[in-house]
Amino acid sequence: MRMGERRDSPQLVPQKPKKRVRSKKLPEVELAGDSRRDPKALPRLHRGDIMSPEKRSALMSRIRGKNTGPERAVATIVAALGFNANFHARDLPGRPDLVLRGLRAAIFVDGDFWHGWRFPAWRRKLSEKWELKIAANRQRDRRNHAKLRRAGWLVIRIWEHQIEAGPDRLRARLRKLLTVTTSDP
């Protein structure tokens, strides 16, 4: 049997070319199924969208980037700890969700999907477009966090699932990080 030939039919099935998507703005990402780098590369598990384009568009238009539930929950905890925070500071790299200027602390509240929590474990389930988008988000996050740290800021990253797990643990973590910062000379 020749490559590309099906067992049940003598007709040849056209082979999909393996390709890499490159863009000046997006990082190069090894696509699932690309065996040039890894001979044991696993195939992409994405099966296509189950919604019509109109329904998907309506759903995606409801997703907001500011004043989200997780951001409000973290802001409530920070305020209960006695700190006054600014929101979405335009003058800082990455526009941190909460900024404590007196402490030079920047708090990012990141959604698990949009910022790629455990991304390597589920990236093959995405279409190539979404895989590149989230990989670019992760790269941008790393770049912005590094810029803030070099400028002397404490960067605190809070994931959506950490907020959903319970506010008590998060409150203790923030209290520890922010009181250590206030006691530093």
Residue pairs with C-beta under 8 A, 6 or more apart in sequence:
1 7
2 12
3 15
4 12
4 13
4 14
4 15
5 11
5 12
5 13
6 13
18 31
18 33
18 34
18 35
18 36
19 31
20 28
20 30
20 31
20 34
21 29
21 31
21 128
21 132
22 28
23 132
25 136
26 132
26 133
26 135
26 136
27 132
27 135
27 136
27 139
29 131
29 132
29 135
30 37
30 38
30 41
31 44
31 128
31 131
32 41
32 42
32 43
32 44
32 45
32 123
32 124
32 131
33 41
33 42
33 43
33 44
34 41
35 41
42 124
43 124
44 124
44 128
45 124
45 125
46 124
46 125
46 126
46 127
48 127
49 56
51 59
66 87
66 88
67 87
68 109
68 111
70 109
70 111
70 158
70 160
70 163
71 87
71 97
71 98
71 109
73 163
73 167
74 97
74 98
74 107
74 109
74 158
74 163
74 170
74 174
75 85
75 87
75 98
77 167
77 170
77 171
77 174
78 85
78 98
78 100
78 107
78 174
78 178
79 85
80 171
81 171
81 174
81 175
81 178
83 100
83 103
83 178
84 100
85 98
85 99
85 100
85 107
86 98
86 99
86 100
86 101
87 97
87 98
87 99
88 95
88 96
88 97
89 95
89 96
89 99
89 106
92 99
92 106
92 148
92 153
93 143
93 144
93 147
93 148
94 106
94 108
94 140
94 141
94 144
94 145
94 147
94 148
96 106
96 107
96 108
96 148
96 155
97 107
97 108
97 109
98 106
98 107
98 109
99 105
99 106
99 107
100 106
100 107
100 178
103 154
103 178
103 181
103 182
104 152
104 153
104 154
104 181
105 153
105 154
105 155
105 156
105 177
105 178
105 181
106 148
106 153
106 154
106 155
106 156
107 156
107 157
107 158
108 141
108 145
108 155
108 156
108 157
108 158
109 158
109 160
109 163
110 117
110 141
110 157
110 158
110 159
110 160
111 160
112 118
112 159
112 160
112 161
113 134
114 134
114 137
115 134
115 137
115 138
115 141
115 159
116 123
116 134
116 135
116 137
116 138
117 159
117 160
117 161
119 134
119 135
119 138
123 131
123 134
123 135
126 134
145 155
145 157
148 155
149 155
154 177
154 181
156 174
156 177
158 170
162 169
162 170
163 170
